[in-house]
Amino acid sequence: MSASGQGQSRSGVRLDVRGSGSATVETGLPVLDALLERLAEVARFDLVLELEPGDTAAEVLAAGDALGDAFAGPLRAPGAIGWGAASLTSSEALAHVVLEASDEALLVSNVDLTEARIGGLDTDVARSFLEHFAARAGLVLHLRLLNGTDTQHVLESIFKALGAALSQACTIRGGQER
């Protein structure tokens, strides 16, 4: 695991895009931990993401940065497809994600969760995370919520679709496994 800091720091990320879906995530925000574990499960990525405890809002951004950095390489690996699209559901929610590796990172979304209070935070945690993730991974990332009103279902459908799209994007051309 790559670690930052010194001493007893437990910050770091390890990603295997040719994994089995095993994940250990400790961001300081249990909702985000569960969403990232679900992403890894759907994509069949092995993921370890641990952040040093601190300000929860800062941890969300740090998690987006760390995960984005981890995906930058696999998305641009020799022979990697570099783009993906997926639609997945969670109960009544249906999300569609399209992404492409790009030198001009961008998040475009019709999802507004500013009124949702996730983990007690007053901001759209998911949007902040995804903006940082897209910027560090170098992705044009389009999110469309096609249906859904329950915040937890909406978030789960987004992260499941993101996992499936990332899995496709990290696939090596020529029929080889991710």
C-alpha positions in Angstrom: 0.0 0.0 0.0 1.3 3.4 -0.8 1.3 5.5 2.4 1.5 9.2 2.9 2.9 10.9 6.0 5.2 9.3 8.6 5.0 7.4 11.8 1.7 5.8 12.5 -0.1 7.1 9.4 -2.5 4.6 7.9 -3.4 6.7 4.8 -3.1 4.9 1.5 -4.7 3.2 -1.4 -4.1 -0.1 -3.2 -6.1 -1.1 -6.3 -6.1 -4.2 -8.4 -8.4 -3.9 -11.4 -8.0 -7.6 -12.0 -9.3 -8.6 -8.6 -12.3 -10.4 -7.2 -14.3 -7.6 -5.6 -12.7 -7.6 -2.2 -12.6 -4.2 -0.5 -11.5 -2.6 2.8 -12.4 1.1 2.9 -12.0 3.4 5.9 -12.6 7.0 4.9 -14.1 8.2 8.2 -17.5 8.4 6.6 -19.3 5.0 6.9 -21.8 5.8 4.0 -18.9 6.5 1.6 -17.1 3.4 2.8 -20.1 1.3 2.0 -20.5 2.9 -1.4 -16.9 2.4 -2.4 -17.1 -1.2 -1.2 -20.1 -1.7 -3.4 -18.3 -0.1 -6.4 -15.4 -2.5 -5.9 -17.8 -5.5 -5.6 -19.7 -4.6 -8.8 -16.5 -3.9 -10.8 -14.6 -6.9 -9.3 -11.8 -4.6 -8.2 -9.7 -5.4 -5.1 -9.5 -2.1 -3.2 -7.9 -1.0 0.0 -8.4 2.6 0.9 -7.5 4.0 4.3 -7.4 7.6 5.4 -5.9 9.1 8.5 -8.7 10.3 10.7 -9.5 14.0 10.6 -12.1 16.4 9.4 -14.8 14.4 7.6 -15.3 16.8 4.8 -11.6 16.8 4.1 -11.5 13.0 4.2 -14.2 12.9 1.5 -12.0 15.0 -0.8 -8.9 13.0 0.1 -10.7 9.8 -0.7 -11.7 11.1 -4.1 -8.1 12.2 -4.8 -6.6 8.9 -3.7 -9.0 6.8 -5.6 -8.6 9.0 -8.7 -4.8 8.7 -8.5 -5.1 4.9 -8.3 -7.3 4.7 -11.4 -5.3 7.1 -13.5 -2.8 4.4 -14.5 -5.2 1.5 -15.2 -7.4 3.7 -17.3 -4.4 4.5 -19.5 -2.6 1.2 -19.4 -1.5 -0.1 -22.8 -4.5 -1.6 -24.6 -7.0 -0.4 -22.0 -10.3 0.6 -23.5 -10.4 3.8 -21.6 -14.1 4.4 -21.7 -17.2 2.7 -20.3 -20.9 3.1 -19.8 -23.4 1.4 -17.5 -26.9 1.7 -16.1 -27.7 0.0 -12.8 -30.4 0.1 -10.2 -30.9 0.0 -6.5 -34.5 -0.4 -5.6 -36.5 2.5 -7.2 -33.3 4.4 -8.3 -31.8 4.0 -11.7 -28.5 5.7 -12.6 -26.6 5.9 -15.9 -22.8 6.6 -16.0 -20.7 7.2 -19.0 -17.0 7.9 -18.6 -13.9 8.4 -20.8 -10.2 8.9 -19.9 -9.4 12.5 -21.0 -6.8 15.2 -20.5 -9.7 17.6 -19.7 -11.4 16.1 -16.7 -15.0 17.0 -16.1 -18.0 15.9 -14.1 -21.4 16.5 -15.6 -24.4 15.5 -13.6 -28.1 16.0 -13.2 -28.1 14.6 -9.7 -28.7 17.2 -6.9 -28.2 15.9 -3.4 -27.6 19.3 -1.8 -30.6 18.8 0.5 -29.5 15.4 1.6 -27.5 15.3 4.8 -25.1 12.3 4.4 -23.1 11.6 7.6 -24.3 14.9 9.0 -22.4 16.9 6.5 -24.1 20.0 5.0 -22.8 19.6 1.5 -23.3 17.3 -1.5 -20.7 14.8 -0.3 -21.1 12.5 -3.4 -20.6 15.4 -5.8 -17.5 16.6 -4.0 -16.1 13.1 -4.0 -16.9 12.5 -7.7 -15.4 15.9 -8.8 -12.1 15.1 -7.0 -12.2 11.5 -8.3 -12.7 12.6 -12.0 -10.1 15.3 -11.8 -7.4 13.0 -10.4 -8.3 10.0 -12.6 -8.5 12.3 -15.7 -12.0 11.4 -16.6 -14.9 13.0 -18.4 -17.6 11.6 -16.2 -21.3 11.9 -17.0 -23.9 10.9 -14.4 -27.6 10.7 -15.1 -30.2 9.8 -12.6 -33.1 8.3 -14.5 -35.3 7.6 -11.5 -35.1 7.6 -7.8 -35.9 9.7 -4.7 -34.4 7.8 -1.8 -31.0 9.2 -1.2 -29.4 5.9 -0.2 -30.8 4.1 -3.3 -29.7 7.0 -5.6 -26.2 6.9 -4.3 -25.9 3.1 -4.4 -27.2 3.1 -8.0 -24.6 5.8 -9.0 -21.7 4.0 -7.4 -22.7 0.6 -8.8 -23.0 2.1 -12.3 -19.7 3.9 -11.8 -18.0 0.6 -10.9 -19.4 -1.2 -13.9 -18.3 1.6 -16.2 -14.8 1.7 -14.7 -14.5 -2.1 -15.1 -15.3 -1.7 -18.8 -12.8 1.2 -19.1 -10.0 -0.8 -17.5 -10.6 -3.8 -19.7 -7.7 -4.6 -22.1 -8.6 -4.7 -25.8 -8.3 -8.0 -27.5 -10.5 -10.0 -25.2 -8.1 -10.1 -22.3 -9.4 -9.9 -18.8 -9.2 -6.6 -16.9 
